Amino acid sequence: MASRSDAGRVLLTGCSGFTGHYVAERLAASGFEVFDPEEGGRVFDLAQPTTLPSVIAEARPDYVIHLAALSFVALEDSTGFYRVNTVGTTNLLDALLADRRPLRRVILASSANVYGNATDDPITEGTAPAPVNHYAASKLAMEHMAATYADRLPLTITRPFNYTGAGQARHFLIPKLVSHFAERRPVIELGNLDVVRDFSDVRAVAEAYARLLTADAPPQVVNLCSGVGRSLRGLLEDLAKLSGHRLDIHVNPAFVRANEVHRLVGCTTTLRSTVGELPHQDFRETLAWMLRGWKT
């Protein structure tokens, strides 16, 4: 086993996922030793608590970043959200306590979806949650559950707004748009074109996680966001200009969810006061990066 890093060892769940890949790279660049609990054939199943203690004992973490979750809002298996996102996180926190290792920080990834159709603009961490789907409800339940551990674990809860980047699965919105423009397809089917979202670059999100590990701040809830609202119509226009291609847009009523969150834009005050300014704030540069990656 490699010698222990002076920066410390991070147990990173979801290490092989889209976000985890970028977070692991950023942590390694800062000198952290990243421990992937599922690497090398290990069984680390959040829904099976008996699989957790031995892996945590092997990891000997100084920090924990918990990214593993079911995150595709349109998933049909609603019970899976609670089994993994809520109960699975409970199992993880129980196992960390049982290990009795002093931890410097435990970061749990929740979601800005917990805010639902909030009327605050921008949305602060003090905005009352009002989830409108099972994914969001499972994340809010996770937050309430985690609060019962706050006296025993140094918890920070993040509420990431939408973010994207090269390598994100095609069924998510931005990769779907990018693929159609990069492949110069003639037509795209979409739902509500008037939704407004706060989009960030995954590299900025990874930077935020790395800085939160050692931030001189008490346990808290932190929005991970850019503070800028972008409409779907605006994104389509940006991609048309960047790619030099225009396509026909067909609105498919089947893609419009009855409980659609119409506007979701976050307040960056807590984030900036905790970790400072983040890189990759020009989202058009993010779109250009994704277009280049798709073509290669």
C-alpha positions in Angstrom: 0.0 0.0 0.0 1.3 3.5 -0.8 2.6 5.6 2.0 0.0 7.8 3.6 -0.3 11.3 2.1 0.5 14.3 4.4 -2.7 15.9 3.1 -4.7 12.9 4.3 -6.8 10.1 2.9 -10.3 10.6 1.5 -12.8 7.9 1.3 -14.7 8.9 -1.8 -17.9 7.0 -2.5 -19.1 7.1 -6.1 -15.5 7.5 -7.2 -16.0 5.9 -10.6 -19.1 8.0 -11.4 -19.2 11.2 -13.5 -18.7 13.5 -10.5 -16.4 11.2 -8.6 -14.0 11.0 -11.5 -13.4 14.8 -11.5 -13.4 15.0 -7.7 -10.8 12.2 -7.5 -8.5 13.9 -10.0 -8.8 17.3 -8.2 -8.1 15.7 -4.8 -5.0 13.8 -6.1 -3.7 17.1 -7.6 -3.9 18.6 -4.2 -1.9 15.8 -2.6 -4.8 13.8 -1.0 -4.8 10.1 -1.2 -8.1 9.0 -2.6 -9.6 5.6 -1.5 -12.2 4.1 -3.9 -14.2 1.7 -1.7 -15.3 -0.3 -4.8 -11.9 -0.7 -6.4 -10.1 -4.0 -6.6 -13.2 -6.2 -6.3 -14.2 -4.9 -2.9 -17.9 -5.2 -2.1 -19.2 -1.9 -0.7 -23.0 -1.8 -1.0 -24.7 1.0 0.8 -27.9 -1.1 0.9 -26.1 -4.0 2.6 -24.6 -2.6 5.8 -22.6 -5.7 6.5 -20.3 -4.9 3.5 -19.2 -1.5 4.9 -17.2 -2.0 8.1 -14.3 -4.0 6.6 -13.8 -1.5 3.7 -13.9 1.5 6.0 -11.4 -0.2 8.3 -9.1 -0.8 5.3 -9.6 2.8 4.1 -8.6 4.4 7.4 -10.0 7.8 6.2 -9.3 11.2 7.5 -12.1 12.6 5.3 -15.2 11.3 3.6 -16.9 12.6 0.5 -20.2 10.7 -0.1 -21.3 11.1 -3.7 -22.8 7.7 -4.4 -26.5 8.0 -5.1 -29.3 7.3 -7.5 -29.5 10.7 -9.2 -31.6 10.4 -12.4 -34.8 12.1 -11.5 -37.0 10.3 -14.0 -36.0 6.8 -12.7 -39.1 4.6 -12.5 -38.1 2.7 -9.4 -39.0 5.3 -6.8 -38.2 3.0 -3.8 -34.6 2.8 -5.0 -34.1 6.4 -4.2 -34.9 5.9 -0.5 -33.1 2.5 -0.4 -29.8 4.1 -1.6 -30.0 7.8 -0.9 -31.6 7.8 2.5 -31.1 4.3 4.1 -27.8 3.8 2.4 -26.4 7.0 3.7 -27.7 6.1 7.2 -25.8 2.8 6.9 -22.6 4.7 5.9 -22.8 7.1 8.9 -23.4 4.2 11.3 -20.4 2.4 9.9 -18.2 5.5 10.2 -19.2 5.9 13.8 -18.6 2.2 14.6 -15.1 2.5 13.1 -14.3 5.1 15.9 -11.7 6.8 13.7 -11.5 10.6 14.2 -12.7 12.3 11.0 -11.8 15.8 10.0 -14.8 16.3 7.7 -17.6 14.2 6.2 -19.3 15.8 3.2 -22.7 14.5 2.1 -24.0 15.4 -1.4 -27.7 16.3 -1.3 -29.3 18.2 -4.1 -30.8 21.6 -5.0 -33.9 19.6 -6.1 -34.9 19.6 -2.4 -36.0 23.3 -2.9 -38.7 22.3 -5.5 -40.6 25.2 -7.0 -39.2 27.7 -4.5 -40.3 31.3 -5.0 -37.0 32.8 -3.6 -34.7 34.1 -6.3 -32.0 33.4 -5.8 -32.4 30.4 -3.5 -30.4 30.5 -0.3 -29.6 27.7 2.1 -32.4 29.1 4.3 -35.1 28.7 1.7 -37.7 26.2 2.9 -37.4 22.9 1.1 -40.4 21.7 -0.9 -39.5 18.6 -2.9 -41.7 17.6 -5.8 -40.3 14.2 -6.8 -39.0 11.1 -5.1 -35.4 11.8 -5.8 -35.6 15.2 -4.0 -37.7 13.8 -1.2 -35.1 11.0 -0.6 -32.3 13.6 -0.5 -34.2 15.8 2.0 -35.0 12.7 4.1 -31.2 12.0 4.0 -30.5 15.5 5.3 -32.9 15.2 8.2 -31.5 11.8 9.1 -27.9 13.1 8.9 -28.8 16.0 11.3 -29.2 13.4 14.0 -25.4 12.6 13.6 -24.2 16.2 13.7 -23.1 16.0 17.3 -20.9 13.0 16.6 -19.6 13.6 13.0 -18.2 16.8 11.4 -20.8 17.0 8.7 -21.1 19.4 5.7 -24.1 18.9 3.4 -23.9 20.2 -0.2 -26.9 21.0 -2.3 -25.5 21.0 -5.9 -27.6 22.7 -8.6 -27.3 21.4 -12.1 -23.8 20.8 -13.4 -22.3 19.1 -16.4 -19.1 18.4 -18.4 -17.4 16.0 -20.7 -18.2 12.4 -19.9 -21.7 12.9 -18.4 -24.2 10.3 -19.5 -26.2 11.1 -22.6 -29.6 10.9 -20.9 -28.9 14.1 -19.0 -30.1 17.3 -20.6 -26.8 19.1 -21.6 -25.1 16.0 -23.0 -28.2 15.3 -25.0 -28.1 18.8 -26.5 -24.4 18.7 -27.1 -24.6 15.4 -28.9 -27.3 16.6 -31.3 -25.3 19.7 -32.3 -21.9 17.9 -32.4 -23.4 15.2 -34.6 -25.2 17.8 -36.7 -28.5 16.1 -36.3 -31.5 17.8 -38.0 -34.1 17.5 -35.2 -34.3 17.3 -31.4 -37.2 16.5 -29.2 -37.4 18.4 -25.9 -39.9 19.2 -23.2 -40.5 22.6 -21.6 -38.2 25.1 -23.4 -38.8 27.9 -20.8 -37.3 26.2 -17.7 -34.4 28.1 -16.1 -31.6 26.3 -14.4 -28.4 27.3 -12.6 -25.7 25.3 -14.5 -22.1 24.9 -13.4 -19.1 23.2 -14.8 -18.2 19.8 -13.1 -14.6 21.0 -12.8 -15.8 23.9 -10.6 -17.9 21.5 -8.5 -14.9 19.3 -8.0 -12.8 22.3 -7.0 -15.5 23.2 -4.4 -15.5 19.7 -2.9 -11.7 19.8 -2.6 -11.7 23.2 -0.9 -14.6 22.3 1.4 -12.6 19.5 2.9 -10.2 21.9 4.6 -12.3 25.0 4.8 -12.1 27.0 8.0 -15.9 26.8 8.5 -18.3 25.1 10.9 -20.5 22.2 9.7 -23.2 23.7 7.5 -25.3 23.4 4.4 -23.8 24.8 1.2 -25.3 25.5 -2.2 -23.0 24.5 -5.0 -24.1 26.8 -7.8 -23.1 29.6 -10.2 -25.8 32.1 -9.3 -26.7 32.5 -12.9 -30.0 31.4 -14.4 -29.9 30.0 -17.9 -33.0 29.1 -20.0 -33.1 26.1 -22.2 -33.8 28.4 -25.2 -30.7 30.3 -24.4 -28.6 27.2 -24.2 -29.9 26.1 -27.6 -28.9 29.4 -29.1 -25.4 29.2 -27.5 -24.8 25.8 -28.9 -26.0 26.8 -32.4 -23.5 29.6 -32.4 -20.6 27.5 -31.0 -21.3 24.6 -33.4 -22.3 26.5 -36.5 -25.3 24.2 -36.8 -29.0 24.8 -36.3 -31.6 22.1 -35.8 -35.4 21.9 -35.7 -36.8 21.8 -32.2 -39.9 19.7 -31.5 -41.6 20.1 -28.2 -42.9 16.6 -27.1 -45.7 17.0 -24.5 -44.6 13.6 -23.1 -41.4 15.1 -22.0 -43.1 17.8 -19.9 -43.5 16.6 -16.3 -46.6 17.6 -14.4 -44.4 18.5 -11.4 -41.8 20.4 -13.4 -39.5 22.7 -11.4 -39.7 25.9 -13.5 -36.9 28.0 -12.1 -34.0 26.9 -9.9 -31.2 29.5 -9.4 -29.0 29.4 -6.3 -27.4 32.1 -4.1 -23.6 31.8 -4.0 -23.0 33.8 -0.8 -22.3 30.9 1.5 -20.2 29.1 -1.1 -18.0 32.1 -1.9 -17.5 33.0 1.7 -16.4 29.4 2.5 -14.2 28.5 -0.5 -13.7 31.7 -2.5 -14.2 32.2 -6.2 -14.3 29.1 -8.3 -12.9 28.5 -11.8 -14.9 27.7 -15.0 -17.6 30.3 -14.5 -18.2 31.0 -18.2 -20.7 28.3 -19.1 -20.3 28.9 -22.9 -16.7 27.7 -22.4 -18.1 24.6 -20.7 -20.3 24.0 -23.7 -17.4 24.5 -26.1 -15.3 22.0 -24.1 -18.1 19.5 -24.3 -18.5 20.0 -28.1 -14.8 19.5 -28.6 -14.8 16.3 -26.5 -17.8 14.9 -28.4 -16.1 15.4 -31.7 -12.9 13.7 -30.6 
